[in-house]
Amino acid sequence: MNIKLTTAVHKMGVITKILAGVSTIGLSGLGYVTFDINRNRVNPEQSFLDATKHYIVLRTMALIGGHMRNKLEQATIDVKNAQAEFLLEQIR
């Protein structure tokens, strides 16, 4: 019985440490995002909510732009083949 109790206490200790680590990482990330939003405010009179919306739009556009750039670079590695495919699509 004592071994089962010790094992259960040990498992609870591990779970507690994992939850503490996840909470710390989450709060650190949230703190960084809050700092970054305040740092990138366009207007000092801009409310935090408006700054957050602006931040989300900018980050989303940056992600989409990066994705599209990678897609373009992959499509133009072989320029001759890309041009041939484009012209064939235009003919159809």
N, CA, C and O atoms as CSV, one atom per row, in Angstrom:
chain,resi,resn,atom,element,x,y,z
A,1,MET,N,N,0.827,-1.198,0.000
A,1,MET,CA,C,0.000,0.000,0.000
A,1,MET,C,C,0.867,1.256,0.000
A,1,MET,O,O,0.560,2.235,-0.679
A,2,ASN,N,N,1.951,1.215,0.768
A,2,ASN,CA,C,2.839,2.361,0.878
A,2,ASN,C,C,3.527,2.649,-0.453
A,2,ASN,O,O,3.752,3.812,-0.789
A,3,ILE,N,N,3.866,1.604,-1.221
A,3,ILE,CA,C,4.518,1.785,-2.525
A,3,ILE,C,C,3.561,2.475,-3.493
A,3,ILE,O,O,3.967,3.357,-4.249
A,4,LYS,N,N,2.290,2.072,-3.467
A,4,LYS,CA,C,1.298,2.697,-4.344
A,4,LYS,C,C,1.133,4.172,-4.005
A,4,LYS,O,O,1.022,5.008,-4.902
A,5,LEU,N,N,1.117,4.492,-2.723
A,5,LEU,CA,C,0.972,5.878,-2.289
A,5,LEU,C,C,2.187,6.703,-2.717
A,5,LEU,O,O,2.040,7.833,-3.182
A,6,THR,N,N,3.381,6.139,-2.559
A,6,THR,CA,C,4.606,6.835,-2.962
A,6,THR,C,C,4.614,7.069,-4.466
A,6,THR,O,O,4.995,8.147,-4.921
A,7,THR,N,N,4.203,6.080,-5.236
A,7,THR,CA,C,4.145,6.216,-6.692
A,7,THR,C,C,3.132,7.275,-7.090
A,7,THR,O,O,3.392,8.076,-7.989
A,8,ALA,N,N,1.980,7.287,-6.431
A,8,ALA,CA,C,0.951,8.285,-6.733
A,8,ALA,C,C,1.442,9.687,-6.396
A,8,ALA,O,O,1.203,10.625,-7.156
A,9,VAL,N,N,2.124,9.837,-5.270
A,9,VAL,CA,C,2.660,11.143,-4.880
A,9,VAL,C,C,3.721,11.580,-5.876
A,9,VAL,O,O,3.776,12.753,-6.248
A,10,HIS,N,N,4.569,10.646,-6.315
A,10,HIS,CA,C,5.612,10.962,-7.301
A,10,HIS,C,C,4.979,11.403,-8.619
A,10,HIS,O,O,5.425,12.378,-9.223
A,11,LYS,N,N,3.943,10.694,-9.069
A,11,LYS,CA,C,3.265,11.071,-10.313
A,11,LYS,C,C,2.630,12.448,-10.182
A,11,LYS,O,O,2.680,13.243,-11.121
A,12,MET,N,N,2.036,12.737,-9.034
A,12,MET,CA,C,1.429,14.054,-8.822
A,12,MET,C,C,2.496,15.143,-8.844
A,12,MET,O,O,2.258,16.242,-9.345
A,13,GLY,N,N,3.677,14.836,-8.299
A,13,GLY,CA,C,4.767,15.802,-8.323
A,13,GLY,C,C,5.218,16.099,-9.741
A,13,GLY,O,O,5.502,17.249,-10.078
A,14,VAL,N,N,5.287,15.069,-10.574
A,14,VAL,CA,C,5.678,15.249,-11.972
A,14,VAL,C,C,4.624,16.064,-12.708
A,14,VAL,O,O,4.955,16.976,-13.465
A,15,ILE,N,N,3.363,15.737,-12.487
A,15,ILE,CA,C,2.276,16.466,-13.143
A,15,ILE,C,C,2.281,17.927,-12.707
A,15,ILE,O,O,2.078,18.824,-13.525
A,16,THR,N,N,2.513,18.162,-11.423
A,16,THR,CA,C,2.566,19.540,-10.916
A,16,THR,C,C,3.706,20.314,-11.567
A,16,THR,O,O,3.537,21.478,-11.931
A,17,LYS,N,N,4.863,19.676,-11.714
A,17,LYS,CA,C,6.005,20.336,-12.354
A,17,LYS,C,C,5.717,20.633,-13.822
A,17,LYS,O,O,6.073,21.700,-14.323
A,18,ILE,N,N,5.078,19.701,-14.504
A,18,ILE,CA,C,4.732,19.919,-15.915
A,18,ILE,C,C,3.762,21.087,-16.040
A,18,ILE,O,O,3.952,21.964,-16.883
A,19,LEU,N,N,2.729,21.104,-15.210
A,19,LEU,CA,C,1.758,22.202,-15.253
A,19,LEU,C,C,2.404,23.536,-14.911
A,19,LEU,O,O,2.069,24.557,-15.510
A,20,ALA,N,N,3.325,23.539,-13.956
A,20,ALA,CA,C,4.021,24.777,-13.597
A,20,ALA,C,C,4.875,25.256,-14.767
A,20,ALA,O,O,4.930,26.453,-15.047
A,21,GLY,N,N,5.538,24.330,-15.450
A,21,GLY,CA,C,6.355,24.698,-16.608
A,21,GLY,C,C,5.518,25.249,-17.743
A,21,GLY,O,O,5.874,26.257,-18.352
A,22,VAL,N,N,4.404,24.587,-18.028
A,22,VAL,CA,C,3.515,25.055,-19.096
A,22,VAL,C,C,2.949,26.427,-18.746
A,22,VAL,O,O,2.866,27.304,-19.606
A,23,SER,N,N,2.561,26.615,-17.493
A,23,SER,CA,C,2.030,27.917,-17.067
A,23,SER,C,C,3.083,29.005,-17.189
A,23,SER,O,O,2.784,30.115,-17.630
A,24,THR,N,N,4.311,28.696,-16.803
A,24,THR,CA,C,5.397,29.675,-16.891
A,24,THR,C,C,5.666,30.058,-18.335
A,24,THR,O,O,5.831,31.237,-18.647
A,25,ILE,N,N,5.712,29.071,-19.213
A,25,ILE,CA,C,5.946,29.344,-20.634
A,25,ILE,C,C,4.797,30.164,-21.207
A,25,ILE,O,O,5.023,31.115,-21.955
A,26,GLY,N,N,3.562,29.798,-20.856
A,26,GLY,CA,C,2.395,30.538,-21.350
A,26,GLY,C,C,2.386,31.983,-20.882
A,26,GLY,O,O,2.117,32.892,-21.667
A,27,LEU,N,N,2.676,32.194,-19.614
A,27,LEU,CA,C,2.700,33.562,-19.085
A,27,LEU,C,C,3.856,34.368,-19.674
A,27,LEU,O,O,3.720,35.566,-19.917
A,28,SER,N,N,4.984,33.715,-19.900
A,28,SER,CA,C,6.114,34.414,-20.526
A,28,SER,C,C,5.754,34.833,-21.944
A,28,SER,O,O,6.044,35.956,-22.359
A,29,GLY,N,N,5.120,33.929,-22.688
A,29,GLY,CA,C,4.691,34.258,-24.048
A,29,GLY,C,C,3.681,35.384,-24.064
A,29,GLY,O,O,3.768,36.293,-24.890
A,30,LEU,N,N,2.729,35.328,-23.158
A,30,LEU,CA,C,1.722,36.384,-23.064
A,30,LEU,C,C,2.361,37.715,-22.690
A,30,LEU,O,O,1.981,38.763,-23.212
A,31,GLY,N,N,3.327,37.669,-21.790
A,31,GLY,CA,C,4.040,38.888,-21.412
A,31,GLY,C,C,4.803,39.480,-22.580
A,31,GLY,O,O,4.811,40.697,-22.770
A,32,TYR,N,N,5.451,38.618,-23.372
A,32,TYR,CA,C,6.193,39.114,-24.534
A,32,TYR,C,C,5.249,39.741,-25.557
A,32,TYR,O,O,5.536,40.809,-26.097
A,33,VAL,N,N,4.124,39.076,-25.823
A,33,VAL,CA,C,3.166,39.615,-26.795
A,33,VAL,C,C,2.629,40.956,-26.312
A,33,VAL,O,O,2.500,41.889,-27.104
A,34,THR,N,N,2.317,41.064,-25.033
A,34,THR,CA,C,1.837,42.338,-24.483
A,34,THR,C,C,2.899,43.423,-24.635
A,34,THR,O,O,2.589,44.548,-25.028
A,35,PHE,N,N,4.149,43.087,-24.325
A,35,PHE,CA,C,5.254,44.038,-24.491
A,35,PHE,C,C,5.394,44.442,-25.957
A,35,PHE,O,O,5.571,45.622,-26.262
A,36,ASP,N,N,5.315,43.466,-26.866
A,36,ASP,CA,C,5.473,43.740,-28.296
A,36,ASP,C,C,4.333,44.614,-28.821
A,36,ASP,O,O,4.559,45.492,-29.654
A,37,ILE,N,N,3.120,44.380,-28.342
A,37,ILE,CA,C,1.980,45.212,-28.750
A,37,ILE,C,C,2.209,46.650,-28.305
A,37,ILE,O,O,2.029,47.580,-29.091
A,38,ASN,N,N,2.601,46.836,-27.059
A,38,ASN,CA,C,2.841,48.191,-26.550
A,38,ASN,C,C,4.009,48.862,-27.267
A,38,ASN,O,O,3.989,50.074,-27.484
A,39,ARG,N,N,5.017,48.090,-27.633
A,39,ARG,CA,C,6.190,48.645,-28.316
A,39,ARG,C,C,5.849,49.100,-29.732
A,39,ARG,O,O,6.436,50.060,-30.232
A,40,ASN,N,N,4.912,48.422,-30.378
A,40,ASN,CA,C,4.576,48.711,-31.772
A,40,ASN,C,C,3.352,49.603,-31.938
A,40,ASN,O,O,2.783,49.673,-33.027
A,41,ARG,N,N,2.948,50.271,-30.893
A,41,ARG,CA,C,1.796,51.173,-31.017
A,41,ARG,C,C,2.109,52.278,-32.010
A,41,ARG,O,O,3.186,52.874,-31.973
A,42,VAL,N,N,1.153,52.549,-32.904
A,42,VAL,CA,C,1.328,53.585,-33.915
A,42,VAL,C,C,1.112,54.959,-33.303
A,42,VAL,O,O,1.833,55.907,-33.611
A,43,ASN,N,N,0.129,55.057,-32.446
A,43,ASN,CA,C,-0.264,56.330,-31.851
A,43,ASN,C,C,-0.287,56.160,-30.329
A,43,ASN,O,O,-0.897,55.211,-29.839
A,44,PRO,N,N,0.348,57.038,-29.579
A,44,PRO,CA,C,0.328,56.895,-28.114
A,44,PRO,C,C,-1.079,56.936,-27.523
A,44,PRO,O,O,-1.306,56.398,-26.439
A,45,GLU,N,N,-2.014,57.558,-28.211
A,45,GLU,CA,C,-3.390,57.635,-27.720
A,45,GLU,C,C,-4.224,56.426,-28.141
A,45,GLU,O,O,-5.401,56.329,-27.792
A,46,GLN,N,N,-3.624,55.518,-28.880
A,46,GLN,CA,C,-4.328,54.323,-29.351
A,46,GLN,C,C,-4.626,53.412,-28.153
A,46,GLN,O,O,-3.763,53.175,-27.307
A,47,SER,N,N,-5.860,52.908,-28.098
A,47,SER,CA,C,-6.220,52.028,-26.982
A,47,SER,C,C,-5.507,50.685,-27.137
A,47,SER,O,O,-5.066,50.320,-28.226
A,48,PHE,N,N,-5.408,49.966,-26.034
A,48,PHE,CA,C,-4.743,48.663,-26.077
A,48,PHE,C,C,-5.502,47.701,-26.983
A,48,PHE,O,O,-4.881,46.898,-27.678
A,49,LEU,N,N,-6.833,47.766,-26.989
A,49,LEU,CA,C,-7.633,46.896,-27.847
A,49,LEU,C,C,-7.356,47.182,-29.317
A,49,LEU,O,O,-7.179,46.253,-30.105
A,50,ASP,N,N,-7.317,48.456,-29.694
A,50,ASP,CA,C,-7.012,48.809,-31.082
A,50,ASP,C,C,-5.589,48.398,-31.453
A,50,ASP,O,O,-5.344,47.925,-32.563
A,51,ALA,N,N,-4.653,48.580,-30.523
A,51,ALA,CA,C,-3.273,48.172,-30.780
A,51,ALA,C,C,-3.183,46.656,-30.951
A,51,ALA,O,O,-2.411,46.167,-31.776
A,52,THR,N,N,-3.970,45.914,-30.174
A,52,THR,CA,C,-3.988,44.455,-30.292
A,52,THR,C,C,-4.541,44.025,-31.643
A,52,THR,O,O,-3.983,43.138,-32.289
A,53,LYS,N,N,-5.629,44.643,-32.073
A,53,LYS,CA,C,-6.200,44.325,-33.389
A,53,LYS,C,C,-5.192,44.616,-34.493
A,53,LYS,O,O,-5.023,43.814,-35.412
A,54,HIS,N,N,-4.524,45.761,-34.403
A,54,HIS,CA,C,-3.522,46.149,-35.393
A,54,HIS,C,C,-2.369,45.147,-35.396
A,54,HIS,O,O,-1.886,44.760,-36.460
A,55,TYR,N,N,-1.934,44.730,-34.224
A,55,TYR,CA,C,-0.848,43.762,-34.077
A,55,TYR,C,C,-1.224,42.429,-34.726
A,55,TYR,O,O,-0.419,41.832,-35.442
A,56,ILE,N,N,-2.448,41.966,-34.473
A,56,ILE,CA,C,-2.901,40.690,-35.039
A,56,ILE,C,C,-2.933,40.760,-36.559
A,56,ILE,O,O,-2.502,39.825,-37.234
A,57,VAL,N,N,-3.440,41.861,-37.100
A,57,VAL,CA,C,-3.495,42.019,-38.560
A,57,VAL,C,C,-2.086,42.032,-39.144
A,57,VAL,O,O,-1.828,41.365,-40.146
A,58,LEU,N,N,-1.175,42.782,-38.530
A,58,LEU,CA,C,0.198,42.848,-39.041
A,58,LEU,C,C,0.883,41.490,-38.998
A,58,LEU,O,O,1.539,41.098,-39.963
A,59,ARG,N,N,0.742,40.771,-37.898
A,59,ARG,CA,C,1.378,39.452,-37.787
A,59,ARG,C,C,0.767,38.465,-38.775
A,59,ARG,O,O,1.480,37.646,-39.355
A,60,THR,N,N,-0.544,38.536,-38.971
A,60,THR,CA,C,-1.199,37.657,-39.937
A,60,THR,C,C,-0.704,37.946,-41.345
A,60,THR,O,O,-0.410,37.023,-42.104
A,61,MET,N,N,-0.610,39.223,-41.696
A,61,MET,CA,C,-0.112,39.590,-43.027
A,61,MET,C,C,1.347,39.169,-43.210
A,61,MET,O,O,1.740,38.763,-44.303
A,62,ALA,N,N,2.142,39.260,-42.157
A,62,ALA,CA,C,3.540,38.830,-42.239
A,62,ALA,C,C,3.623,37.323,-42.480
A,62,ALA,O,O,4.451,36.867,-43.268
A,63,LEU,N,N,2.771,36.552,-41.806
A,63,LEU,CA,C,2.759,35.101,-42.015
A,63,LEU,C,C,2.307,34.744,-43.427
A,63,LEU,O,O,2.906,33.887,-44.076
A,64,ILE,N,N,1.253,35.397,-43.899
A,64,ILE,CA,C,0.758,35.136,-45.255
A,64,ILE,C,C,1.811,35.533,-46.279
A,64,ILE,O,O,2.044,34.806,-47.246
A,65,GLY,N,N,2.450,36.686,-46.074
A,65,GLY,CA,C,3.493,37.139,-46.990
A,65,GLY,C,C,4.667,36.179,-47.043
A,65,GLY,O,O,5.192,35.896,-48.120
A,66,GLY,N,N,5.082,35.679,-45.892
A,66,GLY,CA,C,6.174,34.704,-45.854
A,66,GLY,C,C,5.806,33.417,-46.566
A,66,GLY,O,O,6.622,32.839,-47.284
A,67,HIS,N,N,4.571,32.967,-46.364
A,67,HIS,CA,C,4.103,31.752,-47.038
A,67,HIS,C,C,4.083,31.944,-48.553
A,67,HIS,O,O,4.532,31.076,-49.302
A,68,MET,N,N,3.562,33.081,-48.996
A,68,MET,CA,C,3.484,33.340,-50.436
A,68,MET,C,C,4.877,33.491,-51.050
A,68,MET,O,O,5.103,33.070,-52.184
A,69,ARG,N,N,5.811,34.091,-50.303
A,69,ARG,CA,C,7.178,34.226,-50.816
A,69,ARG,C,C,7.819,32.851,-50.982
A,69,ARG,O,O,8.462,32.584,-51.997
A,70,ASN,N,N,7.646,31.981,-49.990
A,70,ASN,CA,C,8.187,30.625,-50.101
A,70,ASN,C,C,7.570,29.886,-51.279
A,70,ASN,O,O,8.257,29.161,-51.999
A,71,LYS,N,N,6.276,30.075,-51.468
A,71,LYS,CA,C,5.578,29.433,-52.581
A,71,LYS,C,C,6.131,29.931,-53.918
A,71,LYS,O,O,6.339,29.142,-54.840
A,72,LEU,N,N,6.367,31.244,-54.020
A,72,LEU,CA,C,6.927,31.824,-55.238
A,72,LEU,C,C,8.339,31.309,-55.488
A,72,LEU,O,O,8.679,30.962,-56.619
A,73,GLU,N,N,9.159,31.256,-54.450
A,73,GLU,CA,C,10.526,30.765,-54.610
A,73,GLU,C,C,10.544,29.311,-55.056
A,73,GLU,O,O,11.364,28.929,-55.890
A,74,GLN,N,N,9.652,28.501,-54.511
A,74,GLN,CA,C,9.581,27.102,-54.923
A,74,GLN,C,C,9.124,26.973,-56.372
A,74,GLN,O,O,9.600,26.107,-57.106
A,75,ALA,N,N,8.201,27.838,-56.779
A,75,ALA,CA,C,7.668,27.768,-58.144
A,75,ALA,C,C,8.681,28.253,-59.171
A,75,ALA,O,O,8.604,27.868,-60.338
A,76,THR,N,N,9.622,29.083,-58.761
A,76,THR,CA,C,10.560,29.661,-59.729
A,76,THR,C,C,11.967,29.087,-59.621
A,76,THR,O,O,12.914,29.677,-60.141
A,77,ILE,N,N,12.115,27.964,-58.964
A,77,ILE,CA,C,13.434,27.324,-58.923
A,77,ILE,C,C,13.832,26.916,-60.332
A,77,ILE,O,O,14.966,27.147,-60.753
A,78,ASP,N,N,12.911,26.318,-61.054
A,78,ASP,CA,C,13.159,25.941,-62.446
A,78,ASP,C,C,12.337,26.890,-63.320
A,78,ASP,O,O,11.178,26.609,-63.627
A,79,VAL,N,N,12.935,28.007,-63.717
A,79,VAL,CA,C,12.220,29.064,-64.435
A,79,VAL,C,C,11.688,28.565,-65.770
A,79,VAL,O,O,10.559,28.879,-66.146
A,80,LYS,N,N,12.482,27.801,-66.477
A,80,LYS,CA,C,12.066,27.311,-67.796
A,80,LYS,C,C,10.796,26.463,-67.676
A,80,LYS,O,O,9.858,26.627,-68.457
A,81,ASN,N,N,10.773,25.569,-66.710
A,81,ASN,CA,C,9.607,24.714,-66.497
A,81,ASN,C,C,8.400,25.542,-66.045
A,81,ASN,O,O,7.280,25.292,-66.489
A,82,ALA,N,N,8.620,26.521,-65.170
A,82,ALA,CA,C,7.528,27.374,-64.694
A,82,ALA,C,C,6.916,28.166,-65.842
A,82,ALA,O,O,5.696,28.308,-65.920
A,83,GLN,N,N,7.762,28.685,-66.736
A,83,GLN,CA,C,7.257,29.434,-67.891
A,83,GLN,C,C,6.474,28.525,-68.827
A,83,GLN,O,O,5.430,28.921,-69.346
A,84,ALA,N,N,6.963,27.320,-69.045
A,84,ALA,CA,C,6.266,26.382,-69.926
A,84,ALA,C,C,4.893,26.030,-69.351
A,84,ALA,O,O,3.902,26.001,-70.081
A,85,GLU,N,N,4.835,25.763,-68.044
A,85,GLU,CA,C,3.548,25.445,-67.414
A,85,GLU,C,C,2.585,26.623,-67.508
A,85,GLU,O,O,1.400,26.439,-67.787
A,86,PHE,N,N,3.090,27.829,-67.276
A,86,PHE,CA,C,2.248,29.022,-67.347
A,86,PHE,C,C,1.681,29.198,-68.756
A,86,PHE,O,O,0.490,29.462,-68.921
A,87,LEU,N,N,2.535,29.052,-69.765
A,87,LEU,CA,C,2.073,29.222,-71.150
A,87,LEU,C,C,1.068,28.146,-71.540
A,87,LEU,O,O,0.104,28.433,-72.249
A,88,LEU,N,N,1.277,26.925,-71.094
A,88,LEU,CA,C,0.316,25.857,-71.388
A,88,LEU,C,C,-1.036,26.136,-70.726
A,88,LEU,O,O,-2.082,25.853,-71.309
A,89,GLU,N,N,-1.016,26.685,-69.522
A,89,GLU,CA,C,-2.273,27.037,-68.853
A,89,GLU,C,C,-2.983,28.165,-69.587
A,89,GLU,O,O,-4.213,28.182,-69.647
A,90,GLN,N,N,-2.231,29.106,-70.144
A,90,GLN,CA,C,-2.829,30.217,-70.879
A,90,GLN,C,C,-3.462,29.742,-72.182
A,90,GLN,O,O,-4.482,30.283,-72.611
A,91,ILE,N,N,-2.868,28.742,-72.808
A,91,ILE,CA,C,-3.410,28.208,-74.063
A,91,ILE,C,C,-4.733,27.490,-73.807
A,91,ILE,O,O,-5.653,27.598,-74.617
A,92,ARG,N,N,-4.842,26.775,-72.720
A,92,ARG,CA,C,-6.061,26.010,-72.412
A,92,ARG,C,C,-7.155,26.930,-72.105
A,92,ARG,O,O,-8.269,26.492,-71.819
